[in-house]
Amino acid sequence: MRPNSLHAADIAHMVHQQTDLDAHGRDGAILITRGEGCRVYDTEGKDYIEGMAALWCASLGFSEKRLADAAYRQMLELPYYHTFSGMGHAPSVRLAEKLAEIAPPGLNHVLFQSSGSESNDAAIKIIWYFNNLIGRPHKKKLIGRLRGYHGNTVAAASLSGQPLMHLDFDLPLSDRFLHISNPNYYREHTPGETEDAFSARMAAELEQLIEREGPETIAAFFAEPVQGGGGALTPPRGYFQAIQAVLKKHDILFVADEVICGFGRTGNRWGSETYGIQPDMLSCAKQLTASYQPLSALLISDRIHAALIEGSRKNGRFGHGFTYGGHPVACAVALETLAIYEERDILGHVRAVSPVFLEGLEALREHPLVGDVRGVGLIAGVELMADKAARTPFPVSAKVGQRVQDACIAAGLIIRAIGDRMAFTPPLIITAAEVQEMLLRFRRALDDVW
Ligand code: PLP
């Protein structure tokens, strides 16, 4: 490595996120310099198909000029303004109006922040505020799922069920954060147990936890319709129906974390639509702006919003806000993104290309490394197994997922190993031919490791 090179500076000064910093100090990082459609290029000019849309987010790929133009126009007109103290600006209002129009039923109010973490963090605060205002000061506990991922603020990381986001960070912050099992049917079902029976068992576990803690102490349940950071994991059949029945019985709110699923990832606009979820609040981000700008939106039901108004009557104002929440440039880019989704019928495109993607992955089931394949729309996970008949995983120390990920990089494909589950979430604009090429590169990587 040359002194003063980009790579040397990276090692000397950058603290990479969610990274093995020890390995980074030795090996450095792959630095991406430009993108074109579904591909990105590194400093050596090597091309990669971005099978993850970067962080499950670059839905329109890496060269959508209309979004750059929308940002530029807004920067010339009004580069910054806020929404504090009764002030505001047109792009945020127009975007809130649009989101209320396309939201799942009853979610008519929108709180903008800059990231998915902030949106979930705000959801947690609003749930506590809501229950205080409606006279339920003891109903405060929140239930997430093991391996669930809701972000990195102190509260959102506490709610997440990812061990490395807790270990040595002194999280979860308090006993208000509870977790139930991860519904990975393939790995966790007992011999002969059907998906419906497995889902009923998961719901029974939830109910036992609620009864043990006392339903009067449990405020809300958070779930991603399809888990992202937990391994691109689709729910087993009947799961959300069974879970929602338990929540309704005990008057517990459902917050849908659609930071990954929102805007077409599952083949419908919302993952909630795909799985029959009726959320009380919904977090979305990432594909809201195709990730050309940082923006998230928390969609809030009329009932909860009424309590926020009540809170202002009681306390004087809604005491929450971020400088960059609802940034006008981000909102302008989001409006353009949503217009592109409609004009180009991105949902129709996802539905057309999804069978090529899912059937192509399904064909890999006969590969000796592949134990299970599951997906929906343009999100899928491939579970690598040492012995698929006996469902025996590889020992963690074998780092098989990491080795497959490295082999993919060598083959010019970026996907993500989550343990030994390989996650795929390509840009929503990916063509059938690009899907075929992505799968070819993946098979080559599997063969290399095998
Ligand atoms: N929720 C889910 C489901 C996510 O996948 C993520 C990030 O990947 C987040 C929340 C956090 O979003 P952000 O990284 O924008 O804070």
Residues whose N, C-alpha, C, O or C-beta is under 5 A from the ligand:
A	BS01	PLP	S115 G116 S117 E118 Y149 H150 G151 E224 G228 D257 V259 I260
